[in-house]
């Protein structure tokens, strides 16, 4: 162009136009060069050379005319502008069309006298395959097709590579130039961009990677055209330096034909150009629309997608206020000029049309008011906020920059052009700073550059696990994982980890040796399945082959290497295997006992599956089928057949319970594990939101507002067998002592177990004198445990004796009350003597009907409650040691034979017999037991 006296060049991007303008100014000076874009207008008095965007090219006579990227004639949105310049713009001496060879057939058909010159690429472009973003080579550009994708990749590169530059079409030229300059200067080695780098940017790129092969073109998501991929991939390599292209992330690998076409730059010719009529009629709005939509009449020229300006015109002509204002051709022409204001904001067509309607109204009234424009610009002129906020303000100011460039639209054009340009520059600088701050870690970038240059970095790890690089705190080694420094940013600390790798590698080996030789006392598991080494988490439990064989997953950084990870895994597996073997030793021994056969072995399997605690109602049929021999074999392993639960008492201790909940939760794939209750509690609150199954696994059974420990409940059931549950009974001190409850709390518990509690009040009786112990003192009993028969008989005898003593106390109390009343009347007192009263409860068996509303696995379970009371008291033995002997009217009734062995049940047909009643000393409930022992 500079070889001619005058010239005009049209370029596809404002950024590229500015670059060409600057080059010509350096060669010829600013006094002879003009720059015209939608948002910038520099026109000196003695213009010789015009540099413009293709849409803004002036219609003047010049010796030379050039149009760059002429293949954009096929673009569905902007193509009609390029096609118009192709057909109508001519230089007096020379016209130059620059672009892809795919336009050769179309240009030859439309311009018969044209001459073609081909310029081959000096370097080669080759396919490099798929690479992870973390393994991307230096001096690479990664291309995405959405803002979210660009930001996500830039963030990842910041963490792993120290940062990157960002280039998008929505950025202002000043911001894009600043980002490109940062990349070109070597401050960062990576560039993340949209397809905006496909044209107009000359970069020192060695590799281009596509993160996607589809894009949203404003209407739909479509695959990239081959020539589009070739245009973008062609940015790799420069002059004689070869380049490569490939894909990354989830992008699909192109087929071999497309790869070959890109490498050799051979694409199918463009068959159809986008065209729009340039002979417009401005008589009315309808005639203008018709002329814009007129067909070309040429097979190569077709209408493209409806442009934004035409769409805005159609919206505005439907607005009554606009139709009232448009009175003639001049108004239509002015409205069309307004409709051509680009939609920089991109909010919605309706919002954009509303803004255009306001601008048109201002122009009809003489121009955009300076006061109104000043207020609009002032709202935008703020550089605070994040990247998105600043980007939106830049889009808004570009609208007013465009308005200020139009002749006659504002009162003081020069002032407003300078004002809008200054605001755009400030926002552009702020956006560049925000992008750099977010996506460039200068400290990490410097460290990586030093590593790349083989410079040694001083990195140390102290005895507290604190890691320093070049004397600065980089993070902390917790267990076998490096925790980056959180005081600045986590990403910076993570990159410092890479720089301190040489210091961490020997530390990993030392720690692994120390951990492998550490005693089990230094290791522990948490109630959520974590595995701890002191205060550091080194792994977690995961589901294994079965509930008693969990596996482990280690927490070891990749930098430590697979050998360290395997060493840690083996040590943790040994720990948890030994822990399970120790805490569940009775259960595992029962599993391995080959002497268990038939039903006993099957039942042992069921109990092992339930980790040693099995609600009885779920296996009632299986229990019924077990003969005495099978039960005896299971009892040898510590299995207790309780009224409510079949369990192994040794597994109800706090440590096995804690591990049982973890193992069960792993086996059930729970996200959150239930925690075990504090140790030593006989009862705990019954929370309705907590499933009853959690209580069973924790060793408790819900009953009303409390849940009682399983073993204590069975002891309570033993006491309840000796009571007259049909006629009613009161709680004795042993019952309250077992549960650790007050009388009121015990009443609520009994109601939860299926008993009716009748509250009463009576005069308090002084306790009787303590009875001297006789034949069977407690010390002797503890040394010689009672048999099952003795236990049942003792409970009967004691209950009978307590009933007789209670009857005596009531009689004495009534006599004393009558005597006191007599004395009071004799003495002539007006008020009766005061008596101390006490509250008591009478309990009767009152099971809920079958099918009633029951909670969980046993609250109010009818005949399966304590001792099989009420109508079930004469039915099949349900508890360890047989069923409760019945009592009618306070006298011993009929019971079931207990068998010869403790807890036993005779094999063969069931027989029922009455046990002969033994006379007991009314002053001692232990006399009968003494007699039984004397017989032996």
Beta strands, then each sheet from edge to edge (+ up, - down):
strand 1: 7-11
strand 2: 33-36
strand 3: 41-42
strand 4: 49-53
strand 5: 64-67
strand 6: 94-97
strand 7: 125-130
strand 8: 140-143
strand 9: 165-167
strand 10: 190-193
strand 11: 207-210
strand 12: 214-216
strand 13: 221-223
strand 14: 243-247
strand 15: 273-274
strand 16: 301-302
strand 17: 459-461
strand 18: 466-469
strand 19: 472-478
strand 20: 481-484
strand 21: 523-525
strand 22: 530-533
strand 23: 536-542
strand 24: 551-554
strand 25: 613-615
strand 26: 639-641
strand 27: 645-648
strand 28: 683-685
strand 29: 700-703
strand 30: 706-709
strand 31: 755-763
strand 32: 837-845
strand 33: 887-888
strand 34: 891-892
sheet 1: 3+ 2- 4- 1- 5- 6-
sheet 2: 7+ 14+ 11+ 8+ 10+ 9+
sheet 3: 12+ 13-
sheet 4: 15+ 16+
sheet 5: 17+ 18- 19+ 20-
sheet 6: 21+ 22- 23+ 24-
sheet 7: 25+ 27- 26+
sheet 8: 28+ 30- 29+
sheet 9: 31+ 32-
sheet 10: 33+ 34-
end
